[in-house]
Amino acid sequence: MSLVPAGKLVVEAAAGGRAVAAFNIITLEHAEAVVAGAQQAALPVILQLSENAVKFRGGQLLPIARAAAACAEAATVPIGLHLDHVKSTDLLRQAVDAGFSSVMFDAAQLPYAENLEATRSAVDWAHANGLWVEAELGEVGGKDGAAPLDPHAPGARTDPDEARRFVADSGVDALAVAIGSSHAMTSRTASLDHVLLARLAKSVDVPLVLHGSSGLPDTELAAAVAGGIRKVNIGTALNLAMTEAIRTHLTPADPRPYLAAARTAMAATAAAMITALN
């Protein structure tokens, strides 16, 4: 099984009417936990590293990327490796040598025309170098500590007609859509616009991606998959599990007990959310 192209996992999920879970990792314990959770659920998963996670690691992509790849290669289920929320073209150009098969290029904060121009340029380079590309249209709020967008604010929802044009003109392989979720939610109380999701699923012919999924209850996750979401991004749920376990098991002199507890808690969270999607 081991390391496989992340785009292949999304395409296979789409063909089967399913979704693949994609977890944002920060530490080695994150990667180990997600792989353990996927093996417990006996289902594929994607390990994601965001540009923010790379910044946290001193701007060094290779150490954590190589560690994540090693975890994937030892797994008994298929694991993809994806570079997430990339805004820096310098980081984008490091993806191939670091072992990534796919990237999410994020210019969603720009006006439509600028988003399209920047994304099309990124897609041209990425495809020429064998990378599968996800982009975002509309804006999923809560990034970088920002407050969630008002549901009725301009750009807070993805327009189906714009989505059709954007996919055709940019050449992206998958599209992240804004349908009511928000990054960094610490309670599972969000609800999605399923009517809009249905319109988007009919409007574009590439897999749809849901960001900010930690704030959704299991019923909403299942409904999103039934409505056409094929990749589900999860990050905060892992961090909540990790932090609570560390608080409970914190010891003054040895990090191993609390890191082991954190890894176990994150693995249980990953397994539960992977199962909820399927």
Secondary structure, DSSP 8 states (H G I E B T S, - for coil): --B--HHHHHHHHHHTT--EEEEE--SHHHHHHHHHHHHHHTS-EEEEEEHHHHHHTTT--HHHHHHHHHHHHT-SS-EEEEEEEE--HHHHTTTTTTT-SEEEE--TTS-HHHHHHHHHHHHHHHHHTT-EEEEEES--B-GGG-----TTSTTSS--HHHHHHHHHHH--SEEEE-SS-BTT-SSS-----HHHHHHHHHH-SS-EEE--GGGS-HHHHHHHHHHTEEEEEE-HHHHHHHHHHHHHH--SS-SHHHHHHHHHHHHHHHHHHHHHH-
